[in-house]
Amino acid sequence: MACNSEKTRQLSCLSCIILINTPGTNSAAATVLDGYAMKKQGRAGEALGISLACGVVGGLFGWVLLVLLTEPLARVALMFTPPAYFALGILGISVIATLTEGSMVKGFMAAVIGLMIATIGTDPFSGVNRFTFGRPELLDGVPYLLIMIGVYALSELYMQASEDDWEKPDTRIRIKLPNWAMWKRLWPATTLGSGIGAFEGVMPGAGGTIAAFMSYNEARRWSKHPEEFGKGSPEGVAAPETANNVVALTALIPTLSFGIPGSNSTAILLGGVMMHGLVPGPMLFQQHPDFIYGLYGGLLIANVTLLLLGILIMTPCLWLVGQPKPVLTAGIYALIFTGVYSVNNDAFDIAIALGAGILGYGLKHFRFPFLPLVLGTILGYLIESSFRRSLLVSNGDYAIFVRDPISAGMLGVAVLFIVISLARNWYMIRREREKEDRAFQP
C-alpha cells in the first residue's frame, strides 16, 4: 500500500507541477521548466498527458529491473559478517551524504544527527537506558515513522505556513494523451530518462533529483529542437518524468537487498517494513516470499492502472490544490496527527513528531539534506550492533574491519566516494573563481 501510495502521490503532484508552477518534490523541479511553460501556452492538458504516459513507461521499465535484480543482489548479503554489515552501514551513509544535494559536510552532519537519535533507548548489549530522560516511552527508542513524518511532512507544513497563498489552477483542463506522432518525437527522451533513472535509482541516495535533471540535460543535448527547452518542449516534460518513475521503482533494489534506501520515499517504506518485524536482505526473500511477490504484484498493478487512475483522480486533485491554504493545511494536520496517534495510541508520539518537524524545519531552512538524517536513524542500530559484535569477536582488535575482505572493500569504496566528492567540490570552487577572475579582467 505504501508503494502504491507513492505512485498516487506522484500523480497528485502533477497538478501542482504543471498548473501552478509548484513542484511537490525536488525531483519534480525539472518537469516544471517545460510543464508550466506548456500550460502558459494553453497546452496544459497535453503536458499532463505526456507526464502520465511517460510515467507508465518509466514505471514498467523500473518494475522489470526490480524483479530481475533484487533477489540476486540480496544473495550477496548471505556472505556478510558483522564487520561487513558495519562497513555496509558506513558505505550507505557515505554514499548518501556525498551524493545528496548541497554540501557534503552538511550531509555528514545530518547523518550524525540521525545516528545520535538512533542511540536513544535501551542499550542492546548492556541494558543501560540512554537519553531517555526518565520517559518510559523512549525505552524502545524513537520510532522511525515519527521521525520521518515530522521531518518530511510537518516541516513542509511549517515552511508553507510562512509563504504566500498559491495560484489557483483552471479546473476545466482535460488530459490529452500523446498520439503516435508525438510518441515518435518523445521516444529518444523517454529512452534517455529510462537509462539514467535506472543507473541513479540503484545508487543509494542519488534519488530522483539528480536523475531528473541529468535526463533533462541529456534530452536537450540530443534533441532535434534544443531551442524549445525551457519554452514548452514536450521532450523536456517526458525525460524527467520517465526518470522519476524509473527511480521510484529501482530505488527499491538497494532497499530490499541491503536495507539501504535509495530515495526519501523508500526510506519511509523501509521504516514501515521494519516496524512490522521484516528485515530487508536475503532472509526476507526466503522467510516472507508472500510479502515480496505481493509487493511486485501491487507495483505492477499500480503501474498498469496509472493512466486510468491519473485521469480519474486529476479532477479531485485540481479541486484540492485550488482550496485556500488554511483549509488545506488544517486538513493535512488533522490527518497527520490522527495517523501518529494511532501508531501506539499515545499522545507522546505527537510530541515526538512535532519535535522532529521543528528539527526538519531548521534543517530545511539551513539547506541540510533530510535523507542522511533518516538513514542514520534507520541504520544506527545496525552500525552500532555490528561494530560492537565485531570487537567482541576480535577481543577489541580494530584490524578485523580491514582483515575481512568484504568489509575492507566497502570501507575503501566509502573513502573513495568521499575523496571524489571533495575533488569535485574543489574543482567546482576553482572553476567559479576562474570565472570571477575573467569577469573582472579588463
KOLMAR-523658 format. One record per residue (C-alpha): x, y, z; residue in three letters. Coordinates in Angstrom, 1 decimal, padded with zeros to 4 digits. Layout:
! KOLMAR-523658
<<X,Y,Z>,'ALA'>
...
END
This chain:
! KOLMAR-523658
<<000.0,000.0,000.0>,'MET'>
<<002.9,002.4,000.8>,'ALA'>
<<004.4,001.9,-002.7>,'CYS'>
<<001.0,002.4,-004.4>,'ASN'>
<<000.5,005.5,-002.3>,'SER'>
<<003.9,006.8,-003.6>,'GLU'>
<<002.6,006.3,-007.2>,'LYS'>
<<-000.6,008.2,-006.3>,'THR'>
<<001.5,010.9,-004.7>,'ARG'>
<<003.4,011.3,-007.9>,'GLN'>
<<000.2,011.7,-009.9>,'LEU'>
<<-001.2,014.2,-007.5>,'SER'>
<<002.0,016.3,-007.7>,'CYS'>
<<001.5,016.7,-011.5>,'LEU'>
<<-001.3,019.2,-011.0>,'SER'>
<<000.9,021.3,-008.7>,'CYS'>
<<003.9,021.0,-011.1>,'ILE'>
<<002.2,021.9,-014.3>,'ILE'>
<<-000.7,024.1,-013.3>,'LEU'>
<<000.6,026.3,-010.5>,'ILE'>
<<004.4,026.1,-011.1>,'ASN'>
<<004.9,024.4,-007.7>,'THR'>
<<007.0,021.2,-007.6>,'PRO'>
<<005.8,018.9,-004.8>,'GLY'>
<<009.3,017.3,-004.6>,'THR'>
<<012.8,018.3,-005.5>,'ASN'>
<<012.8,015.8,-008.4>,'SER'>
<<009.8,017.4,-009.9>,'ALA'>
<<011.6,020.7,-010.3>,'ALA'>
<<012.9,019.6,-013.7>,'ALA'>
<<009.4,019.0,-015.0>,'THR'>
<<008.4,022.5,-014.0>,'VAL'>
<<010.8,024.0,-016.5>,'LEU'>
<<008.7,023.0,-019.6>,'ASP'>
<<005.5,021.8,-018.0>,'GLY'>
<<004.5,025.2,-016.7>,'TYR'>
<<005.7,026.8,-020.0>,'ALA'>
<<003.3,024.5,-021.9>,'MET'>
<<000.5,025.5,-019.5>,'LYS'>
<<001.0,029.2,-020.3>,'LYS'>
<<000.8,028.3,-024.0>,'GLN'>
<<-002.6,026.7,-023.4>,'GLY'>
<<-001.2,023.1,-023.6>,'ARG'>
<<-001.7,022.1,-020.0>,'ALA'>
<<-003.8,019.0,-021.0>,'GLY'>
<<-001.0,017.9,-023.4>,'GLU'>
<<001.6,018.3,-020.7>,'ALA'>
<<-000.4,016.3,-018.2>,'LEU'>
<<-001.0,013.5,-020.7>,'GLY'>
<<002.7,013.3,-021.6>,'ILE'>
<<003.6,013.1,-017.9>,'SER'>
<<001.1,010.3,-017.3>,'LEU'>
<<002.1,008.3,-020.3>,'ALA'>
<<005.8,008.6,-019.7>,'CYS'>
<<005.2,007.7,-016.1>,'GLY'>
<<003.7,004.4,-017.2>,'VAL'>
<<006.7,003.7,-019.5>,'VAL'>
<<009.2,004.5,-016.8>,'GLY'>
<<007.3,002.6,-014.1>,'GLY'>
<<007.1,-000.6,-016.1>,'LEU'>
<<010.8,-000.4,-017.1>,'PHE'>
<<011.7,000.1,-013.4>,'GLY'>
<<009.5,-002.8,-012.4>,'TRP'>
<<011.3,-005.2,-014.7>,'VAL'>
<<014.6,-004.2,-013.3>,'LEU'>
<<013.3,-004.5,-009.8>,'LEU'>
<<012.1,-008.1,-010.3>,'VAL'>
<<015.3,-009.2,-012.2>,'LEU'>
<<018.0,-007.6,-009.9>,'LEU'>
<<016.7,-007.5,-006.3>,'THR'>
<<016.9,-011.2,-005.3>,'GLU'>
<<020.3,-011.9,-006.9>,'PRO'>
<<021.8,-008.9,-005.1>,'LEU'>
<<020.2,-010.0,-001.8>,'ALA'>
<<022.0,-013.3,-002.1>,'ARG'>
<<025.3,-011.5,-001.9>,'VAL'>
<<024.3,-010.4,001.7>,'ALA'>
<<024.5,-014.1,002.8>,'LEU'>
<<028.3,-013.7,002.8>,'MET'>
<<028.2,-010.8,005.1>,'PHE'>
<<029.8,-011.0,008.6>,'THR'>
<<029.4,-008.4,011.4>,'PRO'>
<<032.4,-006.3,010.1>,'PRO'>
<<030.8,-006.4,006.6>,'ALA'>
<<027.4,-005.2,008.0>,'TYR'>
<<029.2,-002.3,009.8>,'PHE'>
<<031.0,-001.4,006.6>,'ALA'>
<<027.8,-001.6,004.7>,'LEU'>
<<026.2,000.9,007.0>,'GLY'>
<<029.1,003.2,006.8>,'ILE'>
<<029.1,002.9,003.0>,'LEU'>
<<025.4,003.7,002.8>,'GLY'>
<<025.8,006.8,004.8>,'ILE'>
<<028.9,007.9,003.0>,'SER'>
<<027.3,007.4,-000.4>,'VAL'>
<<024.2,009.3,000.5>,'ILE'>
<<026.0,012.1,002.3>,'ALA'>
<<028.2,012.7,-000.7>,'THR'>
<<025.6,012.3,-003.5>,'LEU'>
<<022.8,014.3,-002.0>,'THR'>
<<022.2,017.9,-003.0>,'GLU'>
<<024.2,020.6,-001.3>,'GLY'>
<<027.3,020.4,000.9>,'SER'>
<<028.9,017.1,001.7>,'MET'>
<<029.7,018.4,005.2>,'VAL'>
<<026.1,019.2,005.8>,'LYS'>
<<025.2,015.7,004.6>,'GLY'>
<<027.5,014.1,007.2>,'PHE'>
<<026.3,016.4,009.9>,'MET'>
<<022.7,015.4,009.2>,'ALA'>
<<023.8,011.7,009.3>,'ALA'>
<<025.4,012.2,012.7>,'VAL'>
<<022.2,013.7,014.0>,'ILE'>
<<020.4,010.6,012.8>,'GLY'>
<<022.9,008.3,014.4>,'LEU'>
<<022.5,010.2,017.7>,'MET'>
<<018.7,009.8,017.5>,'ILE'>
<<019.3,006.1,017.0>,'ALA'>
<<021.2,005.8,020.3>,'THR'>
<<018.1,006.9,022.3>,'ILE'>
<<016.6,004.0,024.3>,'GLY'>
<<017.9,000.9,026.0>,'THR'>
<<021.5,-000.2,025.1>,'ASP'>
<<021.1,-003.6,023.3>,'PRO'>
<<024.3,-005.0,025.0>,'PHE'>
<<024.4,-003.6,028.5>,'SER'>
<<020.8,-002.8,029.1>,'GLY'>
<<021.6,000.8,030.2>,'VAL'>
<<019.0,003.4,029.4>,'ASN'>
<<020.4,006.1,027.1>,'ARG'>
<<019.0,009.7,026.7>,'PHE'>
<<015.5,008.6,027.8>,'THR'>
<<015.2,011.4,030.4>,'PHE'>
<<013.0,009.2,032.6>,'GLY'>
<<010.4,008.8,029.9>,'ARG'>
<<009.3,005.2,029.6>,'PRO'>
<<008.0,005.9,026.1>,'GLU'>
<<011.6,006.2,024.9>,'LEU'>
<<012.9,002.9,026.3>,'LEU'>
<<012.4,001.2,023.0>,'ASP'>
<<013.9,004.1,021.1>,'GLY'>
<<012.3,006.7,018.8>,'VAL'>
<<010.1,005.1,016.1>,'PRO'>
<<011.4,005.7,012.6>,'TYR'>
<<007.9,006.6,011.4>,'LEU'>
<<007.6,009.5,013.8>,'LEU'>
<<010.9,011.0,012.7>,'ILE'>
<<010.1,010.7,009.0>,'MET'>
<<006.6,012.2,009.5>,'ILE'>
<<008.0,015.1,011.4>,'GLY'>
<<011.0,015.7,009.2>,'VAL'>
<<009.2,015.4,005.9>,'TYR'>
<<005.5,016.2,006.4>,'ALA'>
<<005.4,018.6,009.3>,'LEU'>
<<008.5,020.6,008.3>,'SER'>
<<006.9,021.2,004.9>,'GLU'>
<<003.7,022.5,006.5>,'LEU'>
<<005.8,024.8,008.7>,'TYR'>
<<007.5,026.1,005.6>,'MET'>
<<004.2,026.5,003.7>,'GLN'>
<<002.8,028.5,006.6>,'ALA'>
<<005.4,031.2,006.0>,'SER'>
<<004.7,031.6,002.3>,'GLU'>
<<002.0,033.4,000.4>,'ASP'>
<<-001.1,031.6,-001.0>,'ASP'>
<<-000.6,029.8,-004.2>,'TRP'>
<<-002.1,030.4,-007.6>,'GLU'>
<<-005.4,028.7,-008.2>,'LYS'>
<<-005.5,026.4,-011.3>,'PRO'>
<<-008.0,026.2,-014.0>,'ASP'>
<<-010.2,023.1,-013.2>,'THR'>
<<-011.6,022.9,-016.7>,'ARG'>
<<-008.5,021.3,-018.1>,'ILE'>
<<-008.8,017.9,-019.8>,'ARG'>
<<-005.9,015.4,-020.2>,'ILE'>
<<-004.7,014.8,-023.8>,'LYS'>
<<-002.6,011.7,-024.2>,'LEU'>
<<000.2,011.7,-026.8>,'PRO'>
<<-000.6,010.2,-030.2>,'ASN'>
<<001.7,008.1,-032.4>,'TRP'>
<<003.4,011.1,-034.0>,'ALA'>
<<004.1,012.6,-030.6>,'MET'>
<<005.4,009.3,-029.3>,'TRP'>
<<008.0,009.1,-032.2>,'LYS'>
<<009.2,012.5,-031.0>,'ARG'>
<<009.3,011.6,-027.3>,'LEU'>
<<010.9,008.1,-027.7>,'TRP'>
<<014.5,009.3,-027.5>,'PRO'>
<<013.8,011.4,-024.4>,'ALA'>
<<012.0,008.5,-022.7>,'THR'>
<<014.9,006.1,-023.5>,'THR'>
<<017.4,008.5,-022.1>,'LEU'>
<<015.2,009.0,-019.0>,'GLY'>
<<014.9,005.2,-018.5>,'SER'>
<<018.6,004.6,-018.7>,'GLY'>
<<019.7,007.4,-016.5>,'ILE'>
<<016.9,006.7,-014.0>,'GLY'>
<<017.9,003.0,-013.8>,'ALA'>
<<021.5,003.9,-013.0>,'PHE'>
<<020.7,006.6,-010.5>,'GLU'>
<<018.0,004.6,-008.8>,'GLY'>
<<020.2,001.7,-007.8>,'VAL'>
<<022.7,004.2,-006.3>,'MET'>
<<021.6,004.8,-002.7>,'PRO'>
<<020.9,008.5,-002.1>,'GLY'>
<<021.3,009.6,-005.7>,'ALA'>
<<017.5,009.8,-006.0>,'GLY'>
<<015.2,011.3,-008.5>,'GLY'>
<<016.5,014.9,-008.4>,'THR'>
<<019.9,014.0,-010.0>,'ILE'>
<<018.2,011.6,-012.4>,'ALA'>
<<015.6,014.1,-013.5>,'ALA'>
<<018.0,016.9,-014.2>,'PHE'>
<<020.5,014.7,-015.9>,'MET'>
<<017.8,013.3,-018.1>,'SER'>
<<016.6,016.8,-018.9>,'TYR'>
<<020.1,018.0,-019.8>,'ASN'>
<<020.8,014.9,-022.0>,'GLU'>
<<017.4,015.1,-023.7>,'ALA'>
<<018.2,018.7,-024.6>,'ARG'>
<<021.6,017.7,-025.8>,'ARG'>
<<020.3,015.0,-028.2>,'TRP'>
<<017.1,016.7,-029.2>,'SER'>
<<016.4,017.9,-032.7>,'LYS'>
<<014.8,021.0,-031.2>,'HIS'>
<<017.0,022.0,-028.3>,'PRO'>
<<015.9,025.7,-028.6>,'GLU'>
<<012.4,024.7,-027.4>,'GLU'>
<<013.6,023.5,-024.0>,'PHE'>
<<012.5,025.9,-021.2>,'GLY'>
<<009.9,027.3,-023.5>,'LYS'>
<<007.4,024.4,-023.6>,'GLY'>
<<009.1,021.4,-025.1>,'SER'>
<<007.3,018.1,-024.7>,'PRO'>
<<010.6,016.3,-024.5>,'GLU'>
<<011.5,018.5,-021.5>,'GLY'>
<<008.5,017.0,-019.7>,'VAL'>
<<008.9,013.4,-020.9>,'ALA'>
<<012.6,012.9,-020.0>,'ALA'>
<<012.5,013.9,-016.3>,'PRO'>
<<009.1,012.3,-015.7>,'GLU'>
<<010.3,009.0,-017.1>,'THR'>
<<013.4,009.1,-015.0>,'ALA'>
<<011.4,009.9,-011.9>,'ASN'>
<<009.2,006.9,-012.3>,'ASN'>
<<012.1,004.6,-013.1>,'VAL'>
<<013.9,005.8,-009.9>,'VAL'>
<<010.7,005.3,-007.9>,'ALA'>
<<011.0,001.5,-008.6>,'LEU'>
<<014.7,000.9,-008.9>,'THR'>
<<015.4,002.7,-005.6>,'ALA'>
<<013.7,-000.3,-004.0>,'LEU'>
<<016.5,-002.6,-005.2>,'ILE'>
<<019.1,-001.5,-002.6>,'PRO'>
<<016.3,-001.0,-000.1>,'THR'>
<<015.1,-004.7,-000.2>,'LEU'>
<<018.6,-006.2,-000.9>,'SER'>
<<020.7,-004.5,001.7>,'PHE'>
<<018.4,-002.3,003.8>,'GLY'>
<<019.8,000.9,002.4>,'ILE'>
<<017.0,003.2,001.0>,'PRO'>
<<017.7,004.6,-002.4>,'GLY'>
<<015.4,007.6,-002.0>,'SER'>
<<013.3,009.5,000.5>,'ASN'>
<<010.1,007.5,-000.3>,'SER'>
<<011.9,004.2,000.1>,'THR'>
<<013.3,005.3,003.4>,'ALA'>
<<009.8,005.7,004.6>,'ILE'>
<<008.9,002.3,003.2>,'LEU'>
<<011.9,000.8,004.9>,'LEU'>
<<010.8,002.2,008.2>,'GLY'>
<<007.3,000.7,007.8>,'GLY'>
<<008.7,-002.7,006.8>,'VAL'>
<<011.0,-002.8,009.8>,'MET'>
<<008.1,-001.7,012.1>,'MET'>
<<006.3,-004.9,011.1>,'HIS'>
<<009.3,-007.1,012.0>,'GLY'>
<<010.5,-007.6,008.4>,'LEU'>
<<014.3,-007.3,007.9>,'VAL'>
<<015.5,-006.5,004.4>,'PRO'>
<<018.1,-008.8,002.9>,'GLY'>
<<018.3,-012.4,001.7>,'PRO'>
<<016.2,-013.9,004.6>,'MET'>
<<013.3,-011.6,003.6>,'LEU'>
<<013.0,-013.5,000.3>,'PHE'>
<<013.2,-016.9,002.0>,'GLN'>
<<011.0,-016.3,005.0>,'GLN'>
<<008.5,-013.9,003.6>,'HIS'>
<<008.1,-014.6,-000.1>,'PRO'>
<<004.4,-013.6,000.2>,'ASP'>
<<005.4,-010.1,001.0>,'PHE'>
<<007.9,-009.9,-001.9>,'ILE'>
<<005.6,-011.2,-004.5>,'TYR'>
<<002.7,-009.2,-003.1>,'GLY'>
<<004.9,-006.1,-003.4>,'LEU'>
<<005.8,-007.0,-007.0>,'TYR'>
<<002.2,-007.6,-007.9>,'GLY'>
<<001.0,-004.4,-006.3>,'GLY'>
<<003.6,-002.4,-008.0>,'LEU'>
<<002.7,-003.9,-011.4>,'LEU'>
<<-001.0,-003.2,-010.9>,'ILE'>
<<-000.2,000.3,-009.8>,'ALA'>
<<001.8,001.0,-013.0>,'ASN'>
<<-000.6,-000.7,-015.3>,'VAL'>
<<-003.6,001.3,-013.9>,'THR'>
<<-001.6,004.5,-013.7>,'LEU'>
<<-003.2,006.1,-016.7>,'LEU'>
<<-006.7,005.4,-015.7>,'LEU'>
<<-006.0,006.3,-012.1>,'LEU'>
<<-004.4,009.6,-013.2>,'GLY'>
<<-007.4,010.6,-015.3>,'ILE'>
<<-009.8,009.7,-012.5>,'LEU'>
<<-008.0,011.5,-009.7>,'ILE'>
<<-006.9,014.6,-011.6>,'MET'>
<<-010.2,016.3,-011.2>,'THR'>
<<-010.3,016.0,-007.3>,'PRO'>
<<-006.6,016.9,-007.3>,'CYS'>
<<-007.3,020.1,-009.2>,'LEU'>
<<-010.1,020.8,-006.7>,'TRP'>
<<-007.8,020.2,-003.7>,'LEU'>
<<-004.9,022.4,-004.9>,'VAL'>
<<-007.4,025.1,-005.5>,'GLY'>
<<-008.5,025.3,-001.9>,'GLN'>
<<-007.4,028.1,000.4>,'PRO'>
<<-004.2,027.3,002.2>,'LYS'>
<<-005.6,027.5,005.7>,'PRO'>
<<-008.3,024.9,004.9>,'VAL'>
<<-005.9,022.6,003.1>,'LEU'>
<<-003.3,022.9,005.8>,'THR'>
<<-005.7,022.2,008.6>,'ALA'>
<<-006.9,019.1,006.9>,'GLY'>
<<-003.4,017.8,006.5>,'ILE'>
<<-002.6,018.5,010.1>,'TYR'>
<<-005.7,016.5,011.2>,'ALA'>
<<-004.7,013.5,009.1>,'LEU'>
<<-001.1,013.6,010.3>,'ILE'>
<<-002.0,013.8,014.0>,'PHE'>
<<-004.6,011.1,013.6>,'THR'>
<<-002.1,008.7,012.0>,'GLY'>
<<000.6,009.5,014.5>,'VAL'>
<<-001.6,008.9,017.5>,'TYR'>
<<-003.0,005.6,016.0>,'SER'>
<<000.5,004.0,016.0>,'VAL'>
<<000.6,003.5,019.8>,'ASN'>
<<-002.5,005.4,021.0>,'ASN'>
<<-000.1,007.7,022.9>,'ASP'>
<<-000.1,011.5,022.8>,'ALA'>
<<003.6,011.5,023.5>,'PHE'>
<<004.1,010.3,019.9>,'ASP'>
<<002.6,013.5,018.7>,'ILE'>
<<005.1,015.5,020.7>,'ALA'>
<<007.9,013.5,019.1>,'ILE'>
<<006.6,014.1,015.6>,'ALA'>
<<006.2,017.9,016.4>,'LEU'>
<<009.8,018.0,017.7>,'GLY'>
<<011.0,016.2,014.6>,'ALA'>
<<009.1,018.7,012.5>,'GLY'>
<<010.9,021.6,014.2>,'ILE'>
<<014.2,019.8,013.5>,'LEU'>
<<013.2,019.3,009.9>,'GLY'>
<<012.2,022.9,009.6>,'TYR'>
<<015.6,024.0,010.9>,'GLY'>
<<017.5,021.6,008.5>,'LEU'>
<<015.5,022.8,005.5>,'LYS'>
<<016.0,026.5,006.4>,'HIS'>
<<019.8,025.9,006.5>,'PHE'>
<<019.7,023.7,003.5>,'ARG'>
<<020.6,020.4,005.2>,'PHE'>
<<019.5,017.2,003.3>,'PRO'>
<<016.9,015.0,005.0>,'PHE'>
<<017.9,011.6,003.7>,'LEU'>
<<021.2,011.3,005.5>,'PRO'>
<<019.4,012.0,008.8>,'LEU'>
<<016.7,009.5,008.1>,'VAL'>
<<019.3,006.9,007.0>,'LEU'>
<<021.4,007.5,010.1>,'GLY'>
<<018.3,006.9,012.3>,'THR'>
<<017.4,003.7,010.5>,'ILE'>
<<021.0,002.3,010.2>,'LEU'>
<<022.1,003.4,013.6>,'GLY'>
<<021.3,000.1,015.3>,'TYR'>
<<022.9,-001.9,012.5>,'LEU'>
<<026.1,000.1,012.6>,'ILE'>
<<026.4,000.1,016.4>,'GLU'>
<<025.5,-003.6,016.9>,'SER'>
<<027.7,-004.8,014.1>,'SER'>
<<030.6,-002.6,015.3>,'PHE'>
<<030.4,-003.9,018.9>,'ARG'>
<<029.9,-007.6,017.8>,'ARG'>
<<033.0,-007.3,015.6>,'SER'>
<<035.1,-006.0,018.6>,'LEU'>
<<033.7,-008.8,020.8>,'LEU'>
<<034.7,-011.5,018.3>,'VAL'>
<<038.2,-010.0,017.8>,'SER'>
<<038.8,-009.2,021.5>,'ASN'>
<<038.9,-005.4,020.8>,'GLY'>
<<041.2,-005.7,017.7>,'ASP'>
<<040.1,-003.0,015.2>,'TYR'>
<<042.1,-004.7,012.4>,'ALA'>
<<039.1,-007.0,012.0>,'ILE'>
<<037.5,-004.4,009.8>,'PHE'>
<<040.3,-004.5,007.2>,'VAL'>
<<041.0,-008.2,007.5>,'ARG'>
<<037.5,-009.1,006.3>,'ASP'>
<<037.7,-008.7,002.5>,'PRO'>
<<034.1,-007.6,002.1>,'ILE'>
<<034.4,-005.1,004.9>,'SER'>
<<037.7,-003.7,003.6>,'ALA'>
<<036.3,-003.4,000.1>,'GLY'>
<<033.2,-001.5,001.2>,'MET'>
<<035.2,000.8,003.5>,'LEU'>
<<037.6,001.5,000.6>,'GLY'>
<<034.6,002.4,-001.6>,'VAL'>
<<033.3,004.7,001.1>,'ALA'>
<<036.6,006.5,001.3>,'VAL'>
<<036.7,006.7,-002.5>,'LEU'>
<<033.3,008.4,-002.6>,'PHE'>
<<034.4,010.9,000.0>,'ILE'>
<<037.6,011.7,-002.0>,'VAL'>
<<035.8,012.0,-005.3>,'ILE'>
<<033.2,014.3,-003.7>,'SER'>
<<036.0,016.5,-002.2>,'LEU'>
<<037.8,016.6,-005.5>,'ALA'>
<<034.6,017.6,-007.3>,'ARG'>
<<033.8,020.3,-004.9>,'ASN'>
<<037.4,021.7,-005.1>,'TRP'>
<<037.1,021.7,-008.9>,'TYR'>
<<033.8,023.5,-008.9>,'MET'>
<<035.1,026.1,-006.5>,'ILE'>
<<038.2,026.6,-008.6>,'ARG'>
<<036.2,026.9,-011.8>,'ARG'>
<<033.9,029.6,-010.2>,'GLU'>
<<036.9,031.6,-009.0>,'ARG'>
<<038.4,031.4,-012.6>,'GLU'>
<<035.1,032.7,-014.0>,'LYS'>
<<035.1,035.6,-011.5>,'GLU'>
<<038.7,036.5,-012.3>,'ASP'>
<<037.9,036.5,-016.0>,'ARG'>
<<034.8,038.7,-015.4>,'ALA'>
<<036.9,041.4,-013.6>,'PHE'>
<<039.7,041.4,-016.2>,'GLN'>
<<039.6,044.5,-018.5>,'PRO'>
END
